[in-house]
Amino acid sequence: MPTGIYKRTEKNTPTCFKRGHKKNKGIPRSEETKNKISIATRGRPSPLKGRPSPLKNIPRSIETKEKISKRNKGKPGWNKGKHHSKEQLEKISGKNSVLWKGGEKLRIGRASAKRRSLGHSFINEPFEDSEGHHLDKDYVLHIPKDIHRSISHNLITGKNMDLINVKALKWIINYLKEDTGDE
């Protein structure tokens, strides 16, 4: 018998090594064989464990999406008719809840939490089609919506705040001049 390394080719590769082979598919097995296979594979993790689902993120055509939609129409949701047990309800509500802190439920949302830390000292009264613009963390100036949205800005990061503040202050100076009749 010759020695050495041989490359596997289509000719000398057994079918059981080919990806997606179906050599033993459809062969009836006895109960004894089924039990042996069951015992041998117990405790082993699934071959797909740790891998993403092969069906996930597959781009589907509009026709396929419509077929899936039609097939699922009229079927109840996966959780319809299911209820939490009393123990589960106790875990997720009240003081055991993740959202519970000091007698009040926490709001979910970073943006609203950041806005709460800002002051609300109004320089002028709100008017129709106006938005409140924070000149800094304490003072709010009501300016027309189109001016406020003309420059993208962020008070927390400081992005474009100098530009929008100059524009807002120019507007309020012109507004006050027109209001008092000074030129």
C-alpha positions as CSV (number, residue, x, y, z in Angstrom):
1,M,0.0,0.0,0.0
2,P,1.5,3.3,-1.0
3,T,2.1,5.9,1.7
4,G,1.8,9.7,1.6
5,I,-0.8,12.3,1.6
6,Y,-3.7,12.0,-0.9
7,K,-6.0,14.8,-1.7
8,R,-9.6,13.9,-1.4
9,T,-11.4,14.2,-4.7
10,E,-15.0,13.6,-5.7
11,K,-14.0,10.1,-6.7
12,N,-12.5,8.9,-3.4
13,T,-14.6,10.9,-0.9
14,P,-17.3,8.9,0.9
15,T,-20.8,10.4,0.6
16,C,-21.0,10.8,4.4
17,F,-18.3,13.5,4.3
18,K,-20.0,15.6,1.7
19,R,-21.8,18.6,3.0
20,G,-25.6,18.1,3.1
21,H,-25.4,14.4,2.2
22,K,-28.6,12.4,2.5
23,K,-27.1,8.9,2.4
24,N,-29.1,7.6,5.4
25,K,-32.2,9.7,5.0
26,G,-35.4,7.7,4.9
27,I,-33.9,4.5,6.2
28,P,-36.2,3.0,8.9
29,R,-34.4,2.4,12.2
30,S,-35.4,-0.1,14.9
31,E,-36.4,1.2,18.4
32,E,-33.1,-0.3,19.7
33,T,-31.0,1.7,17.2
34,K,-33.0,4.9,18.0
35,N,-32.4,4.4,21.7
36,K,-28.6,3.8,21.1
37,I,-28.4,7.0,19.0
38,S,-30.3,8.9,21.7
39,I,-28.0,7.7,24.5
40,A,-24.9,8.5,22.4
41,T,-25.9,12.1,21.7
42,R,-27.2,12.9,25.2
43,G,-25.4,15.8,26.9
44,R,-23.9,17.1,23.6
45,P,-24.8,20.6,22.7
46,S,-26.7,21.3,19.5
47,P,-24.4,21.6,16.5
48,L,-26.0,25.0,15.9
49,K,-25.3,26.2,19.5
50,G,-23.5,29.6,19.4
51,R,-24.1,30.1,15.8
52,P,-26.7,32.5,14.4
53,S,-29.8,30.9,12.9
54,P,-29.3,30.0,9.3
55,L,-32.6,31.6,8.5
56,K,-31.7,34.9,10.1
57,N,-31.0,38.0,8.0
58,I,-31.8,36.3,4.7
59,P,-33.0,39.0,2.2
60,R,-36.4,38.0,1.1
61,S,-38.2,39.2,-2.0
62,I,-41.5,41.1,-1.8
63,E,-43.4,38.1,-3.1
64,T,-41.9,35.9,-0.4
65,K,-42.8,38.4,2.3
66,E,-46.4,38.5,0.9
67,K,-46.6,34.7,1.0
68,I,-45.4,34.7,4.6
69,S,-47.8,37.4,5.5
70,K,-50.8,35.6,3.9
71,R,-49.8,32.3,5.7
72,N,-49.7,34.0,9.1
73,K,-52.9,36.1,8.7
74,G,-55.7,34.9,11.1
75,K,-53.3,32.9,13.3
76,P,-53.1,34.0,16.9
77,G,-49.9,35.4,18.3
78,W,-47.4,33.0,19.9
79,N,-48.2,34.3,23.4
80,K,-52.0,34.5,23.1
81,G,-53.8,32.8,26.0
82,K,-50.6,32.5,28.0
83,H,-50.5,34.0,31.5
84,H,-47.7,34.7,34.0
85,S,-47.7,32.6,37.2
86,K,-48.1,34.4,40.5
87,E,-44.4,33.8,41.3
88,Q,-43.4,35.4,38.0
89,L,-45.7,38.4,38.5
90,E,-44.2,38.9,41.9
91,K,-40.7,38.8,40.4
92,I,-41.5,41.4,37.7
93,S,-43.6,43.9,39.7
94,G,-43.2,46.1,42.7
95,K,-40.0,46.3,44.7
96,N,-38.5,43.3,42.9
97,S,-38.8,45.0,39.5
98,V,-35.6,46.1,37.8
99,L,-37.2,49.5,37.3
100,W,-38.1,50.1,40.9
101,K,-36.0,52.6,42.9
102,G,-37.0,54.2,46.1
103,G,-40.7,53.9,45.8
104,E,-40.9,55.3,42.2
105,K,-40.6,53.5,39.0
106,L,-37.7,54.8,36.8
107,R,-38.5,56.1,33.4
108,I,-36.8,54.4,30.5
109,G,-35.2,56.9,28.2
110,R,-31.9,58.7,28.4
111,A,-33.1,61.8,26.5
112,S,-35.9,62.6,29.0
113,A,-33.5,62.1,31.9
114,K,-31.0,64.6,30.3
115,R,-33.8,67.1,29.7
116,R,-34.8,67.0,33.3
117,S,-31.4,68.1,34.4
118,L,-31.7,71.3,32.3
119,G,-33.2,74.5,33.8
120,H,-36.4,76.1,32.7
121,S,-35.8,79.9,33.2
122,F,-37.8,81.4,30.3
123,I,-36.5,84.6,28.8
124,N,-39.7,85.3,26.8
125,E,-43.2,83.9,26.5
126,P,-44.0,81.2,24.0
127,F,-45.9,82.2,20.9
128,E,-47.5,80.4,17.9
129,D,-45.0,78.2,15.9
130,S,-42.2,78.7,18.5
131,E,-39.9,76.2,20.1
132,G,-37.9,76.6,23.3
133,H,-34.2,76.8,22.7
134,H,-31.8,76.3,25.6
135,L,-29.1,79.0,25.3
136,D,-27.3,77.1,28.1
137,K,-28.3,74.6,30.8
138,D,-30.4,77.2,32.6
139,Y,-32.0,79.7,30.2
140,V,-34.6,79.0,27.5
141,L,-35.5,81.4,24.7
142,H,-38.6,80.9,22.6
143,I,-37.7,81.4,18.9
144,P,-39.5,80.5,15.6
145,K,-39.5,76.9,14.8
146,D,-37.9,77.4,11.4
147,I,-34.9,79.2,12.9
148,H,-34.6,76.6,15.6
149,R,-34.5,73.8,13.1
150,S,-32.3,75.5,10.6
151,I,-29.1,74.5,12.3
152,S,-28.5,71.1,13.8
153,H,-27.2,71.5,17.3
154,N,-26.8,69.7,20.6
155,L,-26.5,71.4,24.0
156,I,-24.9,68.4,25.8
157,T,-22.1,67.9,23.2
158,G,-21.9,71.6,22.3
159,K,-22.3,70.9,18.6
160,N,-23.1,74.1,16.7
161,M,-24.3,75.9,19.9
162,D,-22.4,79.1,19.1
163,L,-24.0,79.3,15.7
164,I,-27.6,78.7,16.8
165,N,-27.2,81.0,19.8
166,V,-26.0,83.9,17.6
167,K,-28.9,83.4,15.2
168,A,-31.4,83.2,18.2
169,L,-30.0,86.3,19.8
170,K,-30.1,88.3,16.5
171,W,-33.7,87.3,16.1
172,I,-34.7,88.4,19.6
173,I,-32.9,91.7,19.2
174,N,-34.7,92.4,15.9
175,Y,-38.0,91.3,17.5
176,L,-37.6,93.6,20.4
177,K,-36.7,96.5,18.2
178,E,-39.8,96.0,16.1
179,D,-42.0,95.6,19.2
180,T,-40.7,98.9,20.8
181,G,-40.5,100.8,17.5
182,D,-36.8,101.5,17.9
183,E,-34.5,101.4,14.8
